[in-house]
Amino acid sequence: MNKVPLGWREWVSLPDLGIEAVKAKVDSGARSSALHTFKLETFSEGGIVMVRFSIHPFQHDASAVKICVAELHDERNVTDSGGHTERRPVITTQMSLGGVSKNIELTLTNRENMKFRMLLGRTAMIEDFIIDPEMSYLLGTPEIAQ
């Protein structure tokens, strides 16, 4: 199987959430993937627990706001690189990257002070991707982000 090469940062699409492009740090050291969110709330719809959240898909651009809704898949304790543990909601959503579309799990958290709105962890990359840590944006920059 040919694996899609990724640089250490890439633009990711999350079509189920209506997110055409979000800059992600590709991090094989992180088990799970994370998405920056704010105004996170849970609610019930037809007996199904849902989450509604907002994101700023582009770093340094608070004018672009996307409101997303997804089914709550799970809640998990996640320990960040600084050793801090946080209980986070988990959703499952489609990711499109380099011609590969697949469902991935995303934890939802506030990444306001982080350089990237998304962290792409190793479980989302298994089987489909290989990382070249010397490269960036091997898959290009989408027009919406230019």
N, C-alpha and C positions, 0 to 999 in steps of 0.2 A: 504494500500500500504506500502510495506517495503521500508524504505529509507536507502540509502547507507551511512554508517558513514564515516565522514572525520575528519582528524586531523586539526590542525590550519595551517598546510602546507602539500601540496601534489604535486605529479608529474602529470601533465596534458598533454594529447596528443591533438594536433590540426591537424588532418590528412589532411584536405583540404589545409592547408598551408605547408604540408610536414614536420611538426614539430612533431617528435616522442615523445619528452619529454621536458617539461619546468617546472621548479620549480615554484609553485604558492603559494602565501599567501592566505589562505582562510579567507575572511573578510566579515562577515555578516553586518558590519557597513558601508560598501561601497555599493552603489546602483549598480554601473556599474563595469564591468570587464575591465582591462587595460592590454595591452601588450607592453613591451619595444621595441621600434623601433628606427632606425636611417636611414639616407639616404632616407627619406620619400619623394615621389613625386607622383603627380597625373597626369594622362594622359587620353586621350580618345581613346577607341577602339570600332569601330563600333557604335559610338554614345553613348556608355556607359562610364561613368566616373569610372576609375579604380585607384587603389593606388598600388605602388610598394614600398617595404620597405625591409630593412635588419634587422636581429636580431642576437644577440649572445644568443643562447638558454641556454647556461650554464654560470652561474655567474663565474667570474674570469677566463674565457677562451675566449679571443678575437680571437683565431685561428679558432674557429667553427663559421662560418657565414652562415646563411640561407637567401636567397633572396626569398621573397614572393610577390605574386600578388593576389589582390582580388578586387571585385567590391566595390566601395564606396557606403555605405548604407545611410549615413547621416553625418552631422557635428554638434557637440553639444558643449555647454559650460559645462565644468566639473570643479567642485570645489574640490580641494584635501583636505586632512586632515589638512593642514596648512592654509586653507582659501584662497588659490590662485586659481583664475579661469583661465582656459585655453580652447581655442577652439580646439577641437580634431576631427579628422576623426573617423568615426565609420564603422566597417565592420561586416558582419554576417558570421560566420564560424562554422563548426562542432567541438565539443569538445567531447573527449572520456575520461571517468573517472569512475573507479570502475564498469565497465560493462555497464555504461550508455553512450549512444551517443545521443547528442542533438545539435541543432543549438543555438548558443549564440551570443550576440552582444559583440564586443570588441572595446574599444577605443584604439587608437594608440598614444603613447607618449614616450618621452625619460625618461626611468627609470634607467639610468646609475648609479645614486647615491643611488638607492634603493637596499635593500637586495634581493629582488625577481624580476625576469624578468616578472612575471605576477601577477596580483591581480585578484582573483576570487571573484566577487561581488555577492550579494544576489539574483539578478534577474536571474543569471545563475544557482543558486542552488534550486530555488523554485520547490517544488513537489518531487524532487528526492534525496535530501541529507539532512543529519543532522550532525551537527558539535559537536565534542567532543574537547573543547578547551584545555584539558590537554594532548592530544595526538598529535603525528606527524607521517606522512607517514603511516597511517593505511593501505593504499593500496599498500605499498611496494615501492621499487625503481626499475625502469626499468633497464635492462642490459646496455642500451646505456648510462645511467647516472652514472654507477658504475666505 
